[in-house]
Amino acid sequence: MHRGSCLCGAVKIAVDGDLPRPNACHCVAYRKHGGHYGASLEIPCAALRVEGEDLVGWYQSSEKVRRGFCGICGSTLFWDPIHRDWAAIAMGVFDGPTDTFLSVHIFVSEKGDYSEIADELPQNET
């Protein structure tokens, strides 16, 4: 079981099972939502439990995607592709070790000019 919360602790999550390897998304939307590139991992909705779900605010960032955040402290929590059976959880939400490591950089064509990707992981333009 992996647990986590937002900055103020009002929204808590629990994930059953092992965590998959996360990706690092450099898209403009993620950078604007979270302040920098974002690291997140995809979890089947059935494996995710959310306490304080009524405090989660949602922003519809495109026709197909909404982004979840704590309505109290503003912490970035979720990237949710509507009409799918999975959701992405921001890695910063997890408390304690996750026992996983980044797998890939995505949307590097939109990467901010202030940062460099210095690891050997694969880089996808989109």
Contact map, one row per residue, 1 for C-alpha under 8 A:
111000000000011111000000000000000000000000000000000000000000000000000000000000000000000000000000000000000000000000000000000000
111100000000011110000000000000000000000000000000000000000000000000000000000000000000000000000110010000000000000000000000000000
111110000001111000000000000000000000000000000000000000000000000000000000000000000000000000000110000000000000000000000000000000
011111000001110000000000000000000000000000000000000000000000000000000000000000000000000000001110000000000000000000000000000000
001111111111100000000000000000000000000000000000000000000000000000000000000000000000000000001110000000000000000000000000000000
000111111111000000000000000000000000000000000000000000000000000000000100101110000000000000001000000000000000000000000000000000
000011111000000000000000000000000000000000000000000000000000000000000000101000000000000000000000000000000000000000000000000000
000011111110000000000000000000000000000000000000000000000000000000000001100000000000000000000000000000000000000000000000000000
000011111111000000000000000000000000000000000000000000000000000000000000000000000000000000000000000000000000000000000000000000
000011011111000000000000000000000000000000000000000100100000000000000101000000000000000000000000000000000000000000000000000000
000011011111100000000000000000000000000000000000011110110000000000000100000000000000000000000000000000000000000000000000000000
001111001111110000000000000000000000000000000000011100000000000000000000000000000000000000000000000000000000000000000000000000
001110000011111000000000000000000000000000000001111000000000000000000000000000000000000000000000000000000000000000000000000000
111100000001111100000000000000000000000000000001110000000000000000000000000000000000000000000000000000000000000000000000000000
111000000000111110000000000000000000000000100011100000000000000000000000000000000000000000000000000000000000000000000000000000
110000000000011111000000000000000000000000000011000000000000000000000000000000000000000000000000000000000000000000000000000000
110000000000001111100000000000000000000000000010000000000000000000000000000000000000000000000000000000000000000000000000000000
100000000000000111110000000000000000000000000000000000000000000000000000000000000000000000000000000000000000000000000000000000
000000000000000011111000000000000000000010100000000000000000000000000000000000000000000000000000011100000000000000000000000000
000000000000000001111100000000000000000011100000000000000000000000000000000000000000000000000000000100000000000000000000000000
000000000000000000111110000000000000000010000000000000000000000000000000000000000000000000000000000111100000000000000000000000
000000000000000000011111000000000000001111000000000000000000000000000000000000000000000000100000000111110000000000000000000000
000000000000000000001111100000000000001110000000000000000000000000000000000000000000000000000000000001111100000000000000000000
000000000000000000000111110000000000111100000000000000000000000000000000000000000000000000000000000001111100000000000000000000
000000000000000000000011111001000000111100000000000000000000000000000000000000000000000000000000000000001111000000000000000000
000000000000000000000001111101100001110000000000000000000000000000000000000000000000000000000000000000001111111100000000000000
000000000000000000000000111111100000100000000000000000000000000000000000000000000000000000000000000000000111111000000000000000
000000000000000000000000011111110000000000000000000000000000000000000000000000000000000000000000000000000000011000000000000000
000000000000000000000000001111111000000000000000000000000000100000000000000000000000000000000000000000000000000000000000000000
000000000000000000000000111111111111110000000000000000000000000000000000000000000000000000000000000000000000000000000000000000
000000000000000000000000011111111111110000000000000000000000000000000000000000000000000000000000000000000000000000000000000000
000000000000000000000000000111111111000000000000000000000000000000000000000000000000000000000000000000000000000000000000000000
000000000000000000000000000011111110000000000000000000000000000000000000000100000000000000000000000000000000000000000000000000
000000000000000000000000000001111111110000000000000000000000000000000000000100000000000000000000000000000000000000000000000000
000000000000000000000000000001111111100000000000000000000000000000000000000000000000000000000000000000000000000000000000000000
000000000000000000000000010001110111110000000000000000000000000000000000000000000000000000000000000000000000000000000000000000
000000000000000000000001111001100111111000000000000000000000000000000000000000000000000000000000000000000000001000000000000000
000000000000000000000001110001100101111100000000000000000000000000000000000000000000000001000000000000000000000000000000000000
000000000000000000000111100000000000111110000000000000000000000000000000000000000000000001110000000001000000000000000000000000
000000000000000000000111100000000000011111000000000000000000000000000000000000000000000111100000000000000000000000000000000000
000000000000000000111110000000000000001111100000000000000000000000000000000000000000000111100000000000000000000000000000000000
000000000000000000010100000000000000000111110000000000000000000000000000000000000000011110000000000000000000000000000000000000
000000000000001000110000000000000000000011111011000000000000000000000000000000000000011110000000000000000000000000000000000000
000000000000000000000000000000000000000001111111000000000000000000000000000000000000111000000000000000000000000000000000000000
000000000000000000000000000000000000000000111111000000000000000000000000000000000000111000000000000000000000000000000000000000
000000000000000000000000000000000000000000011111100000000000000000000000000000000000100000000000000000000000000000000000000000
000000000000001110000000000000000000000000111111100000000000000000000000000000000000000000000000000000000000000000000000000000
000000000000111100000000000000000000000000111111110000000000000000000000000000000000000000000000000000000000000000000000000000
000000000000111000000000000000000000000000000111111000000000000000000000000000000000000000000000000000000000000000000000000000
000000000011110000000000000000000000000000000001111110000000000000000000000000000000000000000000000000000000000000000000000000
000000000011100000000000000000000000000000000000111110000000000000000000000000000000000000000000000000000000000000000000000000
000000000111000000000000000000000000000000000000011111110000000000000000000000000000000000000000000000000000000000000000000000
000000000010000000000000000000000000000000000000011111110000000000000000000000000000000000000000000000000000000000000000000000
000000000000000000000000000000000000000000000000000111110000000000000000000000000000000000000000000000000000000000000000000000
000000000110000000000000000000000000000000000000000111111000000000000111000000000000000000000000000000000000000000000000000000
000000000010000000000000000000000000000000000000000111111100000000011110000000000000000000000000000000000000000000000000000000
000000000000000000000000000000000000000000000000000000111110000000011110000000000000000000000000000000000000000000000000000000
000000000000000000000000000000000000000000000000000000011111000001111000000000000000000000000000000000000000000000000000000000
000000000000000000000000000000000000000000000000000000001111100001110000000000000000000000000000000000000000000000000000000000
000000000000000000000000000000000000000000000000000000000111111011100000000000000000000000000000000000000000000000000000000000
000000000000000000000000000010000000000000000000000000000011111011100000000000000000000000000000000000000000000000000000000000
000000000000000000000000000000000000000000000000000000000001111111000000000000000000000000000000000000000000000000000000000000
000000000000000000000000000000000000000000000000000000000001111110000000000000000000000000000000000000000000000000000000000000
000000000000000000000000000000000000000000000000000000000000011111000000000000001100000000000000000000000000000000000000000000
000000000000000000000000000000000000000000000000000000000001111111100000000000111100000000000000000000000000000000000000000000
000000000000000000000000000000000000000000000000000000000111110111110000000000111100000000000000000000000000000000000000000000
000000000000000000000000000000000000000000000000000000000111100011111000000111110000000000000000000000000000000000000000000000
000000000000000000000000000000000000000000000000000000011110000001111100000111110000000000000000000000000000000000000000000000
000000000000000000000000000000000000000000000000000000011100000000111110011111000000000000000000000000000000000000000000000000
000001000110000000000000000000000000000000000000000000111000000000011111111110000000000000000000000000000000000000000000000000
000000000000000000000000000000000000000000000000000000111000000000001111110000000000000000000000000000000000000000000000000000
000000010100000000000000000000000000000000000000000000100000000000000111110000000000000000000000000000000000000000000000000000
000001110000000000000000000000000000000000000000000000000000000000000111111000000000000000000000000000000000000000000000000000
000000000000000000000000000000000000000000000000000000000000000000001111111100000000000000000000000000000000000000000000000000
000001100000000000000000000000000000000000000000000000000000000000001100111110000000000000000000000000000000000000000000000000
000001000000000000000000000000001100000000000000000000000000000000111100011111000000000001001000000000000000000000000000000000
000001000000000000000000000000000000000000000000000000000000000000111100001111100000000011001000000000000000000000000000000000
000000000000000000000000000000000000000000000000000000000000000000111000000111110000001111000000000000000000000000000000000000
000000000000000000000000000000000000000000000000000000000000000011110000000011111000001111000000000000000000000000000000000000
000000000000000000000000000000000000000000000000000000000000000011110000000001111100011100000000000000000000000000000000000000
000000000000000000000000000000000000000000000000000000000000000111000000000000111111011000000000000000000000000000000000000000
000000000000000000000000000000000000000000000000000000000000000111000000000000011111000000000000000000000000000000000000000000
000000000000000000000000000000000000000000000000000000000000000000000000000000001111100000000000000000000000000000000000000000
000000000000000000000000000000000000000000000000000000000000000000000000000000001111111000000000000000000000000000000000000000
000000000000000000000000000000000000000000011100000000000000000000000000000000000011111000000000000000000000000000000000000000
000000000000000000000000000000000000000001111000000000000000000000000000000000011001111100000000000000000000000000000000000000
000000000000000000000000000000000000000001111000000000000000000000000000000001111001111110000000000000000000000000000000000000
000000000000000000000000000000000000000111100000000000000000000000000000000001110000011111000000000000000000000000000000000000
000000000000000000000000000000000000000111100000000000000000000000000000000011100000001111101000000000000000000000000000000000
000000000000000000000000000000000000011110000000000000000000000000000000000111100000000111111100000000000000000000000000000000
000000000000000000000100000000000000001110000000000000000000000000000000000000000000000011111100000000000000000000000000000000
000000000000000000000000000000000000001000000000000000000000000000000000000000000000000001111110000000000000000000000000000000
000111000000000000000000000000000000000000000000000000000000000000000000000110000000000011111110000000000000000000000000000000
011110000000000000000000000000000000000000000000000000000000000000000000000000000000000001111111110000000000000000000000000000
011110000000000000000000000000000000000000000000000000000000000000000000000000000000000000011111100000000000000000000000000000
000000000000000000000000000000000000000000000000000000000000000000000000000000000000000000000111110000000000000000000000000000
000000000000000000000000000000000000000000000000000000000000000000000000000000000000000000000111111000000000000000000000000000
010000000000000000100000000000000000000000000000000000000000000000000000000000000000000000000101111100000000000000000000000000
000000000000000000100000000000000000000000000000000000000000000000000000000000000000000000000000111110000000000000000000000000
000000000000000000111100000000000000000000000000000000000000000000000000000000000000000000000000011111000000000000000000000000
000000000000000000001100000000000000000000000000000000000000000000000000000000000000000000000000001111100000000000000000000000
000000000000000000001111000000000000001000000000000000000000000000000000000000000000000000000000000111110000000000000000100000
000000000000000000001111000000000000000000000000000000000000000000000000000000000000000000000000000011111000000000000000110000
000000000000000000000111000000000000000000000000000000000000000000000000000000000000000000000000000001111100000000000000111100
000000000000000000000011110000000000000000000000000000000000000000000000000000000000000000000000000000111111000000000000111100
000000000000000000000011111000000000000000000000000000000000000000000000000000000000000000000000000000011111000000000000001111
000000000000000000000000111000000000000000000000000000000000000000000000000000000000000000000000000000001111111000000000000111
000000000000000000000000111000000000000000000000000000000000000000000000000000000000000000000000000000001111111000000000001111
000000000000000000000000011000000000000000000000000000000000000000000000000000000000000000000000000000000011111000000000000011
000000000000000000000000011100000000000000000000000000000000000000000000000000000000000000000000000000000011111100000000000010
000000000000000000000000011100000000100000000000000000000000000000000000000000000000000000000000000000000011111110100000000000
000000000000000000000000010000000000000000000000000000000000000000000000000000000000000000000000000000000000011111100000000000
000000000000000000000000000000000000000000000000000000000000000000000000000000000000000000000000000000000000001111110000000000
000000000000000000000000000000000000000000000000000000000000000000000000000000000000000000000000000000000000000111110000000000
000000000000000000000000000000000000000000000000000000000000000000000000000000000000000000000000000000000000001111111000000000
000000000000000000000000000000000000000000000000000000000000000000000000000000000000000000000000000000000000000011111100000000
000000000000000000000000000000000000000000000000000000000000000000000000000000000000000000000000000000000000000000111110000000
000000000000000000000000000000000000000000000000000000000000000000000000000000000000000000000000000000000000000000011111000000
000000000000000000000000000000000000000000000000000000000000000000000000000000000000000000000000000000000000000000001111100000
000000000000000000000000000000000000000000000000000000000000000000000000000000000000000000000000000000000000000000000111110000
000000000000000000000000000000000000000000000000000000000000000000000000000000000000000000000000000001111000000000000011111000
000000000000000000000000000000000000000000000000000000000000000000000000000000000000000000000000000000111000000000000001111100
000000000000000000000000000000000000000000000000000000000000000000000000000000000000000000000000000000011101000000000000111110
000000000000000000000000000000000000000000000000000000000000000000000000000000000000000000000000000000011111000000000000011111
000000000000000000000000000000000000000000000000000000000000000000000000000000000000000000000000000000000111110000000000001111
000000000000000000000000000000000000000000000000000000000000000000000000000000000000000000000000000000000111100000000000000111
